[in-house]
Amino acid sequence: MNRSPHVRGLIALAAVALSLYVALTVPVHLGLDLRGGTQIVLETRPTIAADTDTDTDADATERTVEVLRGRIDALGVAEPTIARSGSDRIVVELPGVQDPRKAADVLGRTAQLTFHQVLGTAAGADDVSNPLPKRPREQVMADESGQLLRLTSAALTGKDVEKAAARFDQQGGAGWHVTVDFKGSGGQGWARLTGEAACHAAGDPARRVAIVLDDKIISSPQVDPSVSCRSGISGGSTQITGTFNDGKAKELALLINGGALPVPVETIEQRTVGPTLGAQAIAASAWAAVIGAASTSLFIIAVYRIMGAMATVALACYGLISYAALAALGATLTLPGLAGFVLAIGMAVDANVLVFERAREEYASRHRPTPRSSLTAGFRRAFSAIVDSNITTLIAAGLLFFLASGPVRGFGVTLGIGVLASMLSALVITRALADYAAARPRLRRRPHLTGIAHTGTVRARLTRTNPNLMRHPCRWLAASAAALGLAASGIAVRGLDFGVEFTGGRLIEYSTATPVDPDRARTALADAGFPRAVVQTSGENQFTVRTHHLNNAQAATITDTVGDLARNADKIRDEAIGPSLGKELRHGALIALVVALGAQLIYLAARFRWRLGTSAVAALAHDVVILIGIFAWLGKPVDGVFLAALLTVIGYSVNDSVVVFDRIRELGRRNRKEPFAGIANQALLQTLPRTVNTGMGAAFILTALAVLGGETLTDFALALLIGLAVGTYSSMFTATPLAIELHQRT
């Protein structure tokens, strides 16, 4: 008795049961673009100082993470996330925070708290012409009233502080102040510092002690006349007084308690998205998933009947397994990631179509007399094509994870999980269900119900006509060259509209109760001091403002200007990226493309002959240029989401080439004396039904995503639809003719 079907059935049941348990017990972590909030990327900066513990390295960044974690906890944000990225970057996610100004100010301030002895006054910043000799590391700073003071080097730092608290003096009427308690030797240091100041006469500036925060004197009180020289203030406690209100006093106490950052930090990226946008994105993707999956399922059932129904059940299991894998790995599901999850549903169809089409071929050849034996042979013969095509997609997903950042990296994670889940779905779950169905006596008596006991409409027509598509390969290459030239001219003539991610700057999206005329908005922003602001409509009663790098005060001015133009103007997205990061992302995108093409070439050359590998990579480059050129002609933005679509096209379109080349390799081993052009033409005809059915299955998903998705998902789906069409064409009429020409010339 053959135990393989039973083993596969048990594995399928175990996978589904485990996935169901994980899906019900472990929630998936939603990214900020789906639940709303603010993401801030901080980069540590090197400082020139005598003490070497401020070097910008991984250890300093790790210490900075711990300090920032204390500050975030003090902000009271629910479920914050803070993580190190590389050796000098820190990613902070603050769910529910819609105004990033306060958070960025609190997180970005170094909070270098120091206590100094005052030497005297100064006439200028460089003035040291006073009776007191210049001492080592003397500094000149302005006090609260603007008077310049000469200070010694720091006698105490924030490390000597145990805690700070904001208090209101109701009895003395002194208002808000901050009480500072010292720890360890800090209390003795404070007594020594105030004792030195007490040796000077009352009213002498040298009797003052300067409390400095981030190179600014926030308080410089006189030591009380009751304090004796050399005795100082004991007890290990003091008060910071000044013109504080409750907010300033509490913020200062928060910074002191959080501690000083080991190194200065700079905000290089900032993203804010409103929860409404997240809810809309989730709803749009959910509807796209339901409608697209339903359309794809109906199509598969119509074409493959009972086997199609089994594949539909396997697709549902695939969705459950993918969701459970995301939850178990603790992956963050972002907006592009959600789109990748929906897209992978269409890709999961490919393996099933490959198997069923091979089973049809086996049944039509009469080598396999029953649907069950044909199905077994179909799984066996389609295995290499399934593995090769999915590995090429995994290469693209891996490159997204290692070379991209932010939401695009999340897309790579979900795409990779989707590919692995689709292989498990097709090779284990679909086969277990198909074997069980094909073994039923009723289906053995009615083989036509299985869906594989006939050749199919496309294959039957090709069998009757037997066209020679590769009779003139140069003509196909000429057509491809013409399309390539047209796309390249779009890049040269129109140029590329790089998004904020690649150029650096700020993009703010607003939702308004009434429509806003873009020309009127541009005029108003120009009058407000932003003549180069780019205003574009992004949906019904929605528009975006994109401009150069802005600080938070300038961004607030833009928001106020928009508020004067439209009623109920709500900011639903805010992205800020520094120019250095934009340059880095551009280089990263170029590296990702080059590495993707190189990785595909290496893999395909190893799996096939070098001619086939070179032809496939050349077709991929053809697809990339055409897709970029079409977006240039349409004036669509080239941003991180487009990069995700582009790399997905590289992995997705090569699937068709892999399937064709896998068949060429199989036929070449079987008919070694037949000309290569004839083998290539025969391989094209045999795989064309699979290409048509797979393309239509993916098109249902992508069309639903393009129609129902928001602005970002629409452009994403459009890029993939274009890539699907161009990739299908190039695998047949660019890669294959080029392989024929290379074979004839070498």
Legacy VTK file of the C-alpha trace (Angstrom):
# vtk DataFile Version 3.0
C-alpha trace
ASCII
DATASET POLYDATA
POINTS 746 float
0.000 0.000 0.000
1.311 3.442 -0.983
1.556 5.542 2.163
2.511 8.809 0.428
-1.083 10.121 0.072
-1.726 9.434 3.753
1.502 11.168 4.787
0.671 14.193 2.644
-2.813 14.273 4.102
-1.495 14.222 7.661
1.035 16.983 6.871
-1.710 19.086 5.292
-4.024 18.619 8.284
-1.227 19.425 10.729
-0.257 22.580 8.817
-3.848 23.823 8.622
-4.596 22.985 12.276
-1.428 24.695 13.522
-2.092 27.732 11.337
-5.669 27.978 12.584
-4.464 27.855 16.199
-1.842 30.565 15.598
-4.306 32.750 13.680
-6.817 32.595 16.544
-4.320 33.157 19.362
-1.550 35.402 17.993
-2.487 38.832 16.603
-0.651 40.294 13.612
1.203 43.522 14.329
-0.130 46.243 12.029
2.200 48.908 10.716
1.572 52.569 11.386
0.255 53.107 7.867
-2.620 50.756 8.763
-3.405 51.738 12.350
-2.254 55.363 12.374
0.616 57.006 14.175
4.087 58.410 13.643
7.360 56.788 12.663
10.601 58.679 13.261
14.005 57.523 12.058
16.890 59.009 14.027
20.555 58.902 13.027
23.356 59.368 15.525
25.955 62.000 14.670
29.634 62.029 15.672
30.812 64.750 18.023
34.225 66.244 18.609
34.850 66.030 22.308
37.590 65.138 24.687
35.810 62.163 26.180
35.753 59.222 23.855
32.560 57.656 25.166
30.541 59.696 22.658
31.892 57.931 19.597
29.179 57.122 17.101
29.305 53.347 17.088
26.988 50.438 17.709
27.484 50.632 21.469
26.656 54.331 21.609
23.572 53.714 19.465
22.492 50.919 21.786
22.851 53.208 24.807
20.901 55.872 22.946
18.086 53.360 22.370
17.806 52.769 26.095
17.656 56.510 26.845
15.013 57.045 24.155
12.983 54.150 25.523
12.803 55.950 28.865
11.674 59.148 27.193
9.018 57.361 25.150
7.665 55.653 28.265
7.399 59.067 29.892
5.400 60.338 26.902
2.701 57.802 27.706
2.378 56.351 24.172
0.587 52.986 24.070
2.532 50.071 22.537
5.511 52.074 21.243
8.232 50.339 19.244
11.885 51.332 19.253
14.581 49.341 17.494
18.114 49.811 16.244
18.641 49.713 12.474
22.269 49.200 11.545
25.040 50.753 13.609
23.827 54.357 13.652
20.045 54.454 13.127
17.083 54.084 15.433
13.489 53.528 14.267
10.766 54.759 16.621
7.069 53.964 16.064
4.483 55.866 18.086
0.942 54.553 17.483
-1.787 57.137 17.838
0.568 60.152 17.761
-0.717 62.391 14.978
1.310 65.520 15.815
4.967 64.519 15.513
6.374 67.899 16.515
6.353 67.311 20.256
7.572 63.734 19.938
10.414 64.707 17.577
11.483 67.571 19.827
11.560 65.393 22.925
13.284 62.454 21.224
15.791 64.485 19.251
17.071 66.711 22.023
20.361 65.516 23.398
19.400 66.697 26.927
23.010 67.294 27.921
22.458 68.637 31.421
25.563 70.159 33.041
26.338 72.343 36.061
29.074 75.022 35.841
30.827 77.520 38.055
30.456 81.101 36.786
33.808 82.928 36.431
32.368 86.328 35.590
30.802 88.319 32.797
32.078 88.675 29.224
31.815 91.528 26.733
31.595 89.174 23.763
31.563 85.538 22.793
35.363 85.554 22.431
36.087 88.063 25.158
38.498 86.806 27.811
39.989 90.226 28.707
38.915 90.326 32.336
40.770 90.148 35.615
40.335 86.414 35.918
42.780 84.382 33.881
41.353 82.099 31.256
40.954 78.633 32.625
40.991 75.312 30.745
37.903 74.720 28.566
36.328 78.036 29.498
32.975 78.745 27.812
30.954 81.890 27.148
27.136 81.637 27.201
24.207 83.989 27.600
22.114 83.675 30.726
18.333 83.939 30.954
18.429 87.742 30.510
20.923 87.673 27.643
23.993 88.662 29.671
27.146 86.813 28.624
28.795 84.724 31.317
32.149 82.991 31.427
31.846 79.417 32.674
34.260 76.717 33.715
34.002 73.219 32.346
31.172 71.085 33.682
31.491 70.151 37.343
28.440 67.849 37.263
26.413 66.210 34.476
23.054 64.563 34.098
24.651 61.251 35.073
24.924 62.586 38.630
21.169 63.210 38.817
18.939 60.624 40.465
15.551 62.090 39.574
13.773 65.298 38.699
10.201 66.421 39.268
8.131 69.390 38.124
6.523 71.170 41.084
4.383 74.238 41.606
5.195 76.544 44.530
1.758 77.571 45.785
2.956 79.126 49.066
5.948 81.116 47.882
4.364 82.140 44.594
7.495 81.234 42.679
5.447 79.304 40.113
6.662 76.199 38.392
10.156 74.863 39.048
12.052 71.589 38.701
13.431 69.818 41.754
16.643 67.879 41.112
17.942 65.175 43.446
21.554 64.055 43.080
22.859 60.544 43.614
26.126 59.096 44.885
29.003 61.530 44.633
26.717 64.001 42.877
25.538 65.428 46.216
29.133 66.040 47.295
29.951 67.579 43.920
26.987 69.939 44.246
28.131 70.989 47.730
31.653 71.582 46.425
30.404 73.622 43.428
28.121 75.851 45.529
30.835 76.145 48.187
33.259 77.574 45.600
30.643 80.092 44.465
29.871 81.111 48.073
33.446 82.396 48.477
32.548 85.414 46.341
30.690 88.475 47.547
26.947 88.793 47.194
26.049 90.300 43.809
29.287 89.143 42.208
28.528 87.139 39.031
31.037 84.558 40.243
28.674 83.722 43.113
26.285 82.241 40.599
25.983 78.630 39.446
24.937 78.008 35.833
22.656 75.099 34.974
23.035 74.342 31.254
20.781 72.202 29.063
21.938 71.497 25.524
24.494 74.338 25.557
21.963 76.856 26.800
21.783 78.359 30.291
18.321 77.635 31.640
19.004 78.866 35.181
21.911 80.695 36.873
20.887 81.430 40.457
22.973 83.207 43.067
24.081 81.058 45.975
22.133 82.178 49.021
24.099 84.499 51.377
23.516 82.019 54.202
25.776 79.475 52.505
29.302 79.545 53.857
32.460 79.541 51.746
33.743 76.019 51.087
30.715 74.515 52.835
28.176 74.655 50.039
24.651 73.317 49.881
24.390 69.889 51.413
21.522 67.435 51.253
22.014 66.440 47.591
19.070 68.412 46.216
18.461 71.678 44.384
15.829 73.557 42.384
15.936 74.784 38.793
13.946 77.971 38.554
13.066 80.074 35.543
10.154 81.261 33.442
8.520 77.834 33.371
4.896 77.016 32.721
3.559 73.570 33.556
4.379 72.138 30.115
7.976 73.401 30.051
8.645 72.258 33.610
7.262 68.761 32.962
9.166 68.451 29.681
12.427 69.451 31.362
11.849 66.937 34.153
11.081 64.286 31.532
14.348 64.966 29.705
16.406 64.931 32.888
14.827 61.682 34.086
15.294 60.125 30.643
18.967 60.912 30.810
21.373 62.472 28.366
21.836 60.936 24.937
25.360 59.551 24.543
25.560 61.227 21.124
23.517 63.851 19.280
20.801 62.528 16.965
19.163 63.930 13.856
15.714 63.152 12.483
16.287 61.910 8.916
12.856 60.441 8.231
9.406 61.079 9.601
6.137 59.471 8.574
2.733 60.237 9.987
-0.496 58.619 8.839
-3.987 59.133 10.134
-6.019 56.150 11.329
-8.713 56.927 8.737
-6.273 56.256 5.920
-5.262 53.018 7.588
-8.883 51.891 7.936
-9.544 52.769 4.294
-6.438 50.862 3.191
-7.440 47.778 5.156
-10.997 47.907 3.825
-9.815 48.418 0.237
-7.329 45.556 0.404
-9.877 43.301 2.112
-12.437 43.936 -0.612
-9.759 43.455 -3.258
-8.764 40.160 -1.647
-12.353 38.918 -1.437
-13.406 39.967 -4.933
-10.086 39.033 -6.554
-9.890 35.659 -4.817
-13.540 34.913 -5.622
-13.030 35.804 -9.294
-9.866 33.737 -9.483
-11.563 30.785 -7.774
-14.534 30.883 -10.138
-12.178 31.029 -13.098
-10.153 28.045 -11.865
-13.300 26.021 -11.157
-14.693 26.842 -14.599
-11.480 25.714 -16.303
-10.457 22.744 -14.128
-13.798 21.690 -12.563
-13.356 19.350 -9.563
-9.578 19.809 -9.517
-10.169 23.556 -9.663
-12.478 23.295 -6.659
-9.766 21.405 -4.770
-7.260 24.099 -5.727
-9.666 26.753 -4.414
-9.824 25.014 -1.041
-6.029 24.864 -1.064
-5.925 28.611 -1.815
-8.044 29.267 1.266
-5.617 27.148 3.279
-2.760 29.101 1.713
-4.267 32.356 2.965
-4.628 30.911 6.468
-1.032 29.610 6.498
0.369 32.933 5.246
-1.532 34.891 7.892
-0.408 32.510 10.647
3.212 32.699 9.483
3.106 36.501 9.661
1.696 36.335 13.168
4.137 33.658 14.373
7.180 35.524 13.056
6.032 38.773 14.628
6.215 40.491 11.235
4.719 43.939 10.841
2.004 44.074 8.203
2.310 47.350 6.282
0.256 48.784 3.433
2.594 47.510 0.672
2.909 44.289 2.639
-0.853 43.887 2.640
-0.798 44.417 -1.112
1.916 41.777 -1.391
-0.258 39.396 0.602
-3.145 39.960 -1.828
-0.810 39.624 -4.812
0.571 36.313 -3.577
-2.953 34.864 -3.810
-2.731 35.290 -7.568
0.778 33.864 -7.639
-0.346 30.816 -5.667
-2.545 29.896 -8.613
0.485 29.403 -10.848
1.708 26.163 -9.294
-1.761 24.602 -9.500
-2.138 25.609 -13.142
1.287 24.143 -13.960
0.322 20.792 -12.444
-3.119 20.602 -14.039
-1.840 21.522 -17.496
0.880 18.859 -17.293
-1.752 16.352 -16.172
-3.868 17.269 -19.205
-0.879 16.674 -21.476
-0.234 13.274 -19.894
-3.889 12.274 -20.282
-4.079 13.506 -23.889
-0.924 11.541 -24.820
-2.643 8.320 -23.598
0.500 7.440 -21.666
-1.583 7.805 -18.498
-4.980 6.129 -18.964
-6.694 7.533 -15.852
-7.008 11.042 -14.371
-5.357 9.856 -11.167
-2.239 8.541 -12.913
-2.153 11.662 -15.099
-2.359 13.827 -12.002
0.517 11.954 -10.350
2.653 12.396 -13.462
1.653 16.073 -13.662
2.908 16.755 -10.145
6.145 14.926 -10.833
6.908 16.625 -14.154
5.890 20.116 -13.000
7.969 19.965 -9.825
11.189 21.419 -11.295
9.355 24.307 -12.980
7.465 25.091 -9.753
10.644 25.123 -7.676
12.644 27.206 -10.182
9.892 29.788 -10.705
9.296 30.208 -6.972
13.012 30.501 -6.186
13.334 33.374 -8.646
10.522 35.168 -6.822
12.153 34.414 -3.475
15.329 36.040 -4.774
13.368 39.244 -5.460
11.696 39.054 -2.033
15.053 38.526 -0.343
16.537 41.536 -2.116
13.622 43.657 -0.956
14.276 42.579 2.620
18.019 43.197 2.598
18.283 46.224 0.292
15.052 48.136 0.888
13.740 49.813 4.023
10.529 50.687 5.796
7.234 49.508 4.268
8.940 48.126 1.157
10.968 45.803 3.353
7.708 44.628 4.924
6.418 43.895 1.446
9.452 41.669 0.851
8.681 39.734 4.046
5.042 39.105 3.164
5.906 38.241 -0.431
8.534 35.726 0.696
6.123 34.154 3.182
3.474 34.035 0.465
5.768 32.217 -1.962
6.740 29.575 0.610
3.118 29.138 1.648
2.051 28.782 -1.998
4.543 25.964 -2.528
3.242 24.160 0.558
-0.303 24.753 -0.649
0.295 23.432 -4.162
2.687 20.558 -3.518
1.113 19.204 -0.324
-2.427 20.446 0.289
-3.625 20.577 -3.333
-2.082 17.192 -4.054
-3.614 15.602 -0.956
-7.070 16.930 -1.897
-6.649 16.074 -5.594
-5.488 12.520 -4.834
-8.459 11.996 -2.562
-10.923 13.355 -5.136
-9.421 11.425 -8.065
-9.655 8.156 -6.111
-13.438 8.426 -5.675
-15.318 5.774 -7.683
-17.810 8.330 -9.003
-15.050 10.397 -10.597
-13.361 7.308 -11.990
-16.601 6.554 -13.823
-16.967 10.195 -14.979
-13.403 11.376 -15.720
-14.596 14.497 -17.548
-15.661 15.977 -14.189
-12.056 16.023 -12.985
-11.144 18.812 -15.414
-7.954 17.112 -16.620
-9.495 14.426 -18.863
-9.541 16.807 -21.832
-7.020 19.075 -23.511
-8.743 22.402 -22.945
-9.814 25.066 -25.434
-6.444 26.785 -25.874
-4.450 23.562 -26.194
-6.970 22.024 -28.594
-6.756 25.028 -30.918
-2.967 25.060 -30.835
-2.906 21.340 -31.583
-5.114 21.852 -34.644
-3.219 24.824 -36.091
0.324 24.027 -34.836
1.650 27.540 -35.634
5.382 28.133 -36.023
5.773 31.201 -33.809
9.580 31.127 -33.981
9.835 31.077 -37.781
11.229 34.646 -37.801
12.751 35.343 -34.379
14.396 38.563 -35.583
10.989 40.123 -36.180
9.994 39.573 -32.564
13.301 41.032 -31.422
12.751 44.080 -33.644
9.324 44.635 -32.080
10.846 44.351 -28.616
13.587 46.822 -29.570
10.962 49.295 -30.824
9.012 49.055 -27.566
12.264 49.458 -25.660
13.141 52.585 -27.623
9.718 54.118 -27.052
9.964 53.521 -23.309
13.516 54.879 -23.130
12.409 58.025 -24.974
9.787 58.576 -22.277
12.524 58.503 -19.643
14.650 60.910 -21.678
11.838 63.312 -22.652
9.579 63.322 -19.592
12.107 62.356 -16.947
11.291 60.464 -13.764
9.141 61.920 -11.012
11.061 60.617 -8.014
9.085 60.452 -4.808
10.088 62.058 -1.541
11.790 58.813 -0.498
14.406 59.256 -3.218
14.779 63.041 -3.403
14.400 63.994 0.235
11.830 66.527 1.363
8.369 66.424 2.825
5.029 65.106 1.590
1.796 65.929 3.411
-1.605 64.578 2.372
-4.856 66.234 3.389
-8.488 65.201 3.344
-11.028 67.999 3.055
-14.795 68.277 3.361
-15.000 70.170 0.050
-12.884 69.938 -3.120
-9.812 72.168 -3.316
-8.611 73.626 -6.611
-4.910 72.680 -6.993
-4.041 75.982 -8.710
-5.614 77.937 -5.886
-3.698 75.851 -3.350
-0.402 76.453 -5.192
-1.014 80.206 -5.200
-1.849 80.266 -1.502
1.242 78.231 -0.617
3.438 80.478 -2.765
2.090 83.510 -0.904
2.865 81.733 2.377
6.515 81.353 1.372
6.509 77.993 -0.436
6.692 78.844 -4.164
8.161 75.453 -5.140
5.471 73.379 -3.434
3.952 70.719 -5.704
0.206 70.203 -5.224
-1.495 67.104 -6.653
-4.945 65.630 -6.184
-4.786 62.120 -4.754
-8.438 61.120 -4.529
-11.896 62.475 -3.918
-11.472 65.553 -1.697
-7.846 64.618 -1.085
-4.617 66.229 -2.240
-0.914 66.119 -1.440
1.637 68.867 -0.951
5.228 67.954 -1.741
8.118 70.316 -1.193
11.714 70.531 -0.051
12.799 69.581 3.444
10.772 71.456 6.048
11.025 71.763 9.763
7.949 71.166 11.883
7.159 74.882 12.177
7.118 75.288 8.373
4.962 72.172 8.021
2.526 73.696 10.521
2.397 76.844 8.378
1.432 74.742 5.342
-1.277 73.024 7.376
-2.642 76.399 8.513
-2.652 77.636 4.911
-4.551 74.560 3.760
-6.992 75.038 6.638
-7.796 78.517 5.320
-8.548 77.075 1.863
-10.905 74.248 2.786
-13.315 73.370 5.533
-12.370 70.503 7.869
-8.899 69.931 6.411
-7.403 66.890 8.150
-3.794 65.790 7.758
-3.886 62.062 7.017
-0.278 61.477 5.993
3.009 63.225 6.680
6.349 61.945 5.398
9.667 63.713 5.856
12.972 62.333 4.595
16.324 64.071 4.813
18.331 64.617 1.627
21.096 62.274 2.798
18.609 59.436 3.265
16.970 60.204 -0.093
20.351 59.909 -1.815
21.024 56.684 0.043
17.651 55.239 -1.018
18.315 56.138 -4.672
21.624 54.328 -4.551
19.957 51.436 -2.737
17.294 51.189 -5.452
19.935 51.104 -8.189
21.924 48.496 -6.294
18.733 46.450 -5.785
18.042 46.410 -9.530
21.604 45.504 -10.486
21.851 42.817 -7.816
18.436 41.422 -8.792
19.451 41.043 -12.427
22.812 39.583 -11.430
21.235 37.116 -9.014
18.741 35.996 -11.650
21.537 35.522 -14.183
23.639 33.434 -11.800
20.725 31.226 -10.789
19.393 30.707 -14.312
22.863 30.065 -15.717
23.341 27.404 -13.041
19.960 25.777 -13.671
19.967 26.129 -17.464
22.516 26.777 -20.177
24.176 30.199 -20.187
22.340 31.148 -23.406
18.976 30.653 -21.723
20.095 32.467 -18.571
21.424 35.417 -20.572
18.224 35.565 -22.625
16.036 35.546 -19.525
18.024 38.344 -17.854
17.988 40.413 -21.039
14.204 40.012 -21.143
14.050 41.130 -17.499
16.065 44.258 -18.294
13.662 44.837 -21.198
10.701 44.596 -18.803
12.303 46.970 -16.291
13.024 49.677 -18.863
9.549 49.434 -20.399
7.804 49.622 -17.024
9.867 52.628 -15.943
9.299 54.268 -19.340
5.517 53.818 -19.162
5.475 55.403 -15.698
7.573 58.260 -17.082
5.094 58.844 -19.924
2.153 58.686 -17.491
3.850 61.050 -15.023
3.456 58.541 -12.190
5.755 58.833 -9.140
8.749 56.544 -8.825
8.918 55.833 -5.111
9.527 52.998 -2.696
6.237 51.274 -3.505
7.088 51.432 -7.211
10.437 49.842 -6.392
8.568 47.024 -4.656
6.417 46.540 -7.760
9.453 46.682 -10.045
11.374 44.028 -8.146
8.225 41.920 -7.961
7.898 42.158 -11.735
11.495 40.939 -12.009
10.665 37.906 -9.896
7.198 37.381 -11.366
7.878 37.814 -15.084
10.866 35.481 -14.996
8.464 32.714 -13.973
7.164 32.475 -17.520
10.698 32.303 -18.928
11.611 29.611 -16.405
8.581 27.508 -17.361
9.377 27.806 -21.083
13.077 27.085 -20.562
12.269 24.136 -18.316
10.202 22.667 -21.162
12.980 23.429 -23.679
15.425 21.549 -21.459
13.041 18.588 -21.174
12.318 18.421 -24.914
16.004 18.880 -25.761
16.937 15.827 -23.697
14.215 13.824 -25.423
14.929 14.998 -29.020
18.648 15.766 -29.231
18.697 15.814 -33.064
15.851 18.289 -33.549
16.859 21.908 -34.312
16.853 24.246 -31.314
14.367 26.621 -32.981
11.878 23.796 -33.439
12.267 22.676 -29.824
11.771 26.260 -28.615
8.623 26.654 -30.723
7.218 23.357 -29.462
7.971 24.401 -25.849
6.145 27.697 -26.370
3.060 25.964 -27.737
2.978 23.418 -24.920
3.302 26.008 -22.159
1.043 28.650 -23.697
-2.171 27.335 -22.018
-0.477 27.574 -18.629
0.703 31.130 -19.447
-2.799 32.243 -20.432
-4.558 30.711 -17.419
-1.957 31.906 -14.895
-1.974 35.414 -16.348
-5.755 35.638 -16.149
-5.756 34.364 -12.558
-3.252 37.019 -11.488
-5.036 39.699 -13.529
-8.250 39.217 -11.514
-6.422 39.969 -8.267
-4.490 42.929 -9.641
-7.524 44.451 -11.348
-9.460 44.309 -8.092
-6.511 45.925 -6.330
-6.265 48.681 -8.960
-9.986 49.451 -8.916
-10.628 49.212 -5.170
-7.282 50.288 -3.723
-6.324 53.808 -2.757
-3.781 55.992 -4.527
-0.769 53.972 -3.406
-2.340 50.583 -4.110
-3.673 51.765 -7.477
-0.211 52.736 -8.734
1.207 49.535 -7.261
-1.393 47.358 -9.006
-1.015 49.335 -12.248
2.740 48.704 -12.251
2.159 44.991 -11.695
-0.522 44.773 -14.396
1.854 46.431 -16.862
4.644 44.135 -15.683
2.364 41.096 -16.055
1.524 41.960 -19.659
5.066 42.954 -20.619
6.584 39.984 -18.795
4.240 37.516 -20.487
5.143 38.962 -23.885
8.886 39.099 -23.226
9.131 35.503 -21.969
7.660 34.253 -25.230
8.738 36.821 -27.813
11.920 38.337 -26.359
13.673 35.725 -24.233
12.915 32.754 -26.501
13.820 34.463 -29.844
16.995 35.828 -28.242
17.934 32.337 -27.059
17.444 31.059 -30.625
19.654 33.813 -32.056
22.371 33.176 -29.467
22.230 29.448 -30.200
22.588 30.046 -33.942
25.500 32.480 -33.538
27.566 30.415 -31.095
LINES 1 747
746 0 1 2 3 4 5 6 7 8 9 10 11 12 13 14 15 16 17 18 19 20 21 22 23 24 25 26 27 28 29 30 31 32 33 34 35 36 37 38 39 40 41 42 43 44 45 46 47 48 49 50 51 52 53 54 55 56 57 58 59 60 61 62 63 64 65 66 67 68 69 70 71 72 73 74 75 76 77 78 79 80 81 82 83 84 85 86 87 88 89 90 91 92 93 94 95 96 97 98 99 100 101 102 103 104 105 106 107 108 109 110 111 112 113 114 115 116 117 118 119 120 121 122 123 124 125 126 127 128 129 130 131 132 133 134 135 136 137 138 139 140 141 142 143 144 145 146 147 148 149 150 151 152 153 154 155 156 157 158 159 160 161 162 163 164 165 166 167 168 169 170 171 172 173 174 175 176 177 178 179 180 181 182 183 184 185 186 187 188 189 190 191 192 193 194 195 196 197 198 199 200 201 202 203 204 205 206 207 208 209 210 211 212 213 214 215 216 217 218 219 220 221 222 223 224 225 226 227 228 229 230 231 232 233 234 235 236 237 238 239 240 241 242 243 244 245 246 247 248 249 250 251 252 253 254 255 256 257 258 259 260 261 262 263 264 265 266 267 268 269 270 271 272 273 274 275 276 277 278 279 280 281 282 283 284 285 286 287 288 289 290 291 292 293 294 295 296 297 298 299 300 301 302 303 304 305 306 307 308 309 310 311 312 313 314 315 316 317 318 319 320 321 322 323 324 325 326 327 328 329 330 331 332 333 334 335 336 337 338 339 340 341 342 343 344 345 346 347 348 349 350 351 352 353 354 355 356 357 358 359 360 361 362 363 364 365 366 367 368 369 370 371 372 373 374 375 376 377 378 379 380 381 382 383 384 385 386 387 388 389 390 391 392 393 394 395 396 397 398 399 400 401 402 403 404 405 406 407 408 409 410 411 412 413 414 415 416 417 418 419 420 421 422 423 424 425 426 427 428 429 430 431 432 433 434 435 436 437 438 439 440 441 442 443 444 445 446 447 448 449 450 451 452 453 454 455 456 457 458 459 460 461 462 463 464 465 466 467 468 469 470 471 472 473 474 475 476 477 478 479 480 481 482 483 484 485 486 487 488 489 490 491 492 493 494 495 496 497 498 499 500 501 502 503 504 505 506 507 508 509 510 511 512 513 514 515 516 517 518 519 520 521 522 523 524 525 526 527 528 529 530 531 532 533 534 535 536 537 538 539 540 541 542 543 544 545 546 547 548 549 550 551 552 553 554 555 556 557 558 559 560 561 562 563 564 565 566 567 568 569 570 571 572 573 574 575 576 577 578 579 580 581 582 583 584 585 586 587 588 589 590 591 592 593 594 595 596 597 598 599 600 601 602 603 604 605 606 607 608 609 610 611 612 613 614 615 616 617 618 619 620 621 622 623 624 625 626 627 628 629 630 631 632 633 634 635 636 637 638 639 640 641 642 643 644 645 646 647 648 649 650 651 652 653 654 655 656 657 658 659 660 661 662 663 664 665 666 667 668 669 670 671 672 673 674 675 676 677 678 679 680 681 682 683 684 685 686 687 688 689 690 691 692 693 694 695 696 697 698 699 700 701 702 703 704 705 706 707 708 709 710 711 712 713 714 715 716 717 718 719 720 721 722 723 724 725 726 727 728 729 730 731 732 733 734 735 736 737 738 739 740 741 742 743 744 745
